[in-house]
Amino acid sequence: MADRARELRRSRMEAEKRHPAAGQSISRSEENRERTMIEATRLNGEKIYLNLIQIESMESIPETKIKMMNGDYFLVKDSVDSIIYQMKALANSVLTFKDKIR
């Protein structure tokens, strides 16, 4: 049952990456602009997407442990620095700072 749900999620995410009108993959810049989640890779190589607002803390044991607000946690291959970089990039793409010069 869980494998079926995972496969459905994976196919839905792949479909969302495609442009609805042309049926072609969107460009890398459009993908980054439209991203609303943090991408991480589990230890088994599976990609997961996490909600930025739901991340409570991260711990760097040999792998990175990401603890979510609901108490769940994920062990991922990505470094804490790469996750923080994605968080900053996402925040900068969503928020506008009036006095900030880029």
N, C-alpha and C positions, 0 to 999 in steps of 0.2 A: 504494500500500500504506500509506504513512504517513498519507495523507488519510483512509483508512478507519479506521485505528487512532485517529486524532484524533477522528473523528466518533463512534466507539464510546465513547471516554472522555468526550466532551462529553455524550452522551445518558445515560451512567451517572451523571455528576455531577448532571445535572438530575433524574434519577430519585431520587437520594439526598436531594435537597432536599425531596422530597414526603413527606408523612406516609404511612407504609405502609398504615394502616388506612383512612383517609378518602380518600386520593388527592388531598388538598389541599396547597397549599404551606404550609410551617411559618411561624410568625410570625418577625419580625425578631429578637426577643429570644431565641427558641429557636435560631435560626440562629447567633447570636453565641455562645450558650452551648455549642453543639455543635461549633463550629469548632475544628479541630485543625491547620490549616495557615494559612500566610500567603498572602493574596490579593494578586496584583500584575497589572498590565496591560502586556502587551508593547507595543512601538512600533506594531505593526499593529492594536492594539485587542483582541487575543485575551487572555482572562483565563487566568492560570496560578496554581497553588496550590503553594507551596513548603513543605517540611518545615522547621520552625524549627531543629531540631537540626542539619540538614545545611548551613545557611548558614555559610560561613566568613568572608566579608568583603563589604563594600559600598563602592563608589566612586562619588562624585558627579562625573561628567563631565557635559556638558549633560543627559544622561539618567542614570539610575541603573544601575550595573553590579553585579549580585549574583553573587558567586563562590561556588560550592558546594564541598563537601568533596571531591567526585570530580573537580574541575577544570573542570567545566562552568560556564558563566556565562550569565546572562540580562540583556538590556538591557530595562529597563522604564520606563514613563512616571512611575510613582510616585516621590515624593521619598524620600530616605533617612529623613527625619523621620517620614513616614507609615508606612514599613516598621518602623521602630523602635517607633513607637506600637503597631502591631499585635503586635509581638513582646512588648512589655510587657503588653499586654492579655491575650494568650494565656497568658503565664507566670503572671499574677495569677489567671486563671481556673482554672489547673491546680494551682498550688502554694498551700499554706496556710502562712501565717506566724503562729506562735503569738503572738509579741509585737507584731505589727503591728496598729495600729488604723486602720480605713479611714475 
